[in-house]
């Protein structure tokens, strides 16, 4: 039946050491991914989060309230098998980074973008050795090949679990620079999230609040904050 959900069958969960990292056992039975791979996690702290999610399940297992388990599954079942492709896809954000495309008008919006986004581009130039240049308008203008290659190399150096989290940091913010800024603790994660929503916030100020758009934004924010926590626990 389409509404069938797996039932809780265990009494307690436990974190155990295993070859290559840590795993979670349910009454001595090791958890596997949906693809039946071994759930081997890189840090004890991450394994504790996964174990806590399994412990929190009551009569039925609900993956929707198990974000660390879902992210770990994605890292093992998906990213691990296509690491280079995922890294290339995320690195491509650099050539069309949201921070580089500025409003042609009005002046107040231009000023706000410069005040919030220019420091992020300056940080990338200093810390990541990659200078991306802002342009006015939405027409694509290629960035420095040297800068893009530098950013691409950094993305490829992330491990599978970091890359799974980084995917969400970049795709949800729309910016490769903000993805790195979040991962490397440039500023508070919530502050960076607000930077990524600058244009949306501007529109709200001009046209008013929309309940449906607000709910969507809150869902994305929660996913962004989770991705940051998952990234930190991957190290």
Buried (B, 14 or more C-beta within 10 A) or exposed (E): EEEEEEEEEBEEBBBEEBEEBBBBBBEEEEBEBEEEEBBBBBBEBBBBBBBBBBBEBEEEBEBEEBBBBBBBBBBBBBBBEEBEEBBEBBBBBBBBBBBBBBBEEEEEBBEBBEEBBEBBBEBBBEEBEBBBEBEEEEEEEEBBEEBBEBBBEBBBEBBBBBBBBBBBBBBBBBBBBBBBBBBEEBBEBEEBBBBBBBBEBBBBEEEEEEEEEEEEBEEBBEBBBBBBBBBBBBE
